[in-house]
């Protein structure tokens, strides 16, 4: 067989092979997946952060339900499950005070302005992302103190 006759015989076969060649989808390889992935965090620690967040609490109280204008009162802070550090106490007048917590507790003494009008007032405390409030009633001004010297006549 000559080279020319071999080319003539191969041409119909190669043309047919080219005509039947359709694009085939590319083969993809998928990495084998374990049946049950193992957590990187121990199972008992998996939800610890969420439980801690639910257990965290912030309580604020004022030592008296009724405070006279011009008198002082104590704000008591009890933070459970929150980081010790700093609490921000906001007075009813809007003044902020930083208070250091010790074992999650602190007390801040505030004074009702002497010209405060009677009514309900609120103290706000923030520790971390927790906020708590306490309310109290402002009642009339300081009791007038008697000045006995005024009522004595000089002889």
C-alpha positions in Angstrom: 0.0 0.0 0.0 1.3 3.4 -0.9 1.2 6.4 1.3 -1.5 8.0 -0.9 -3.8 5.0 -0.6 -3.3 4.8 3.1 -4.3 8.5 3.4 -7.4 7.8 1.3 -8.5 4.9 3.5 -7.8 6.9 6.7 -9.7 10.0 5.6 -13.2 8.5 5.7 -12.4 7.0 9.1 -11.0 10.2 10.6 -13.9 12.2 9.2 -16.4 9.9 10.7 -14.6 9.9 14.0 -14.6 13.7 14.0 -18.3 13.9 13.1 -19.3 11.7 16.0 -17.1 13.6 18.5 -19.5 15.5 20.6 -18.4 17.7 23.5 -18.5 15.6 26.7 -19.0 17.2 30.1 -15.8 17.6 32.0 -15.3 15.0 34.7 -15.3 16.4 38.2 -13.7 14.8 41.2 -15.4 15.2 44.5 -13.3 14.8 47.7 -14.7 12.1 49.9 -16.6 13.5 52.9 -16.5 11.8 56.3 -19.9 10.3 57.4 -19.9 12.3 60.6 -17.7 15.4 60.8 -15.9 15.7 64.1 -16.3 19.1 65.8 -13.2 21.0 66.5 -14.6 22.1 69.9 -15.3 19.4 72.5 -19.0 18.6 72.7 -19.4 19.9 76.3 -17.9 23.3 75.3 -19.9 23.7 72.1 -22.7 25.7 73.6 -20.8 27.1 76.6 -20.8 30.7 75.3 -24.5 30.7 74.8 -25.2 29.3 78.2 -22.9 31.9 79.8 -24.7 34.7 78.0 -28.0 33.5 79.4 -26.6 33.1 82.9 -25.2 36.7 82.8 -27.3 39.2 84.7 -27.1 42.8 85.8 -29.1 44.1 88.7 -29.3 47.7 89.9 -31.1 49.0 93.0 -31.4 52.3 94.8 -31.2 52.2 98.6 -34.5 54.1 99.1 -37.7 54.2 97.1 -38.2 57.9 98.1 -35.3 60.4 98.1 -35.6 64.0 99.1 -34.4 66.7 96.8 -30.9 67.6 97.9 -30.3 64.3 99.6 -27.8 61.5 98.6 -28.7 57.9 97.7 -26.7 54.8 96.9 -26.9 52.9 93.7 -25.9 49.3 94.2 -24.7 47.2 91.2 -24.6 43.4 91.1 -23.2 41.9 87.9 -23.3 38.1 87.7 -21.5 36.3 85.0 -20.2 39.5 83.5 -16.6 40.5 83.3 -15.3 42.5 86.3 -14.1 45.8 85.2 -16.1 49.0 84.8 -19.7 49.9 85.1 -21.1 53.2 83.7 -23.7 54.7 86.0 -25.9 57.4 84.4 -27.7 59.7 86.8 -31.2 61.0 86.2 -29.6 64.3 85.2 -27.6 62.5 82.4 -24.2 62.6 84.1 -22.0 59.5 83.5 -19.8 58.0 86.2 -17.3 55.2 85.8 -17.4 52.7 88.7 -14.9 49.8 89.2 -16.5 46.5 89.9 -15.0 44.2 92.5 -16.2 40.6 92.2 -19.1 41.9 90.1 -20.3 44.4 92.7 -20.1 48.1 93.3 -21.9 51.0 94.9 -22.0 54.6 93.8 -23.4 57.5 95.9 -25.3 60.1 93.9 -27.1 63.3 95.1 -30.5 64.5 93.9 -30.2 68.2 93.0 -31.7 70.5 95.6 -34.0 72.1 93.1 -35.2 68.8 91.7 -39.0 68.6 91.3 -40.9 65.7 92.8 -41.5 62.8 90.5 -40.1 59.5 89.3 -36.4 59.4 88.4 -34.4 56.6 86.8 -30.7 55.6 87.2 -29.2 53.5 84.3 -26.2 51.2 84.6 -24.3 49.6 81.8 -21.8 46.8 82.1 -20.5 45.3 78.8 -23.6 44.9 76.6 -26.0 44.6 79.5 -28.1 47.5 80.7 -30.3 47.8 83.8 -32.3 50.5 85.5 -33.6 51.4 88.9 -36.3 54.0 89.7 -37.1 56.1 92.7 -39.4 58.9 93.7 -38.0 62.4 94.4 -40.0 64.0 97.2 -40.0 67.6 98.4 -36.8 69.4 99.4 -34.7 68.9 102.5 -36.5 69.2 105.8 -35.8 72.7 107.1 -33.5 72.6 110.1 -34.6 74.6 113.1 -32.4 77.4 114.1 -32.9 77.9 117.8 -30.6 80.9 117.9 -33.1 82.9 115.9 -35.8 82.6 118.5 -33.8 83.8 121.5 -33.7 87.4 122.4 -30.5 89.0 123.6 -30.8 90.5 127.1 
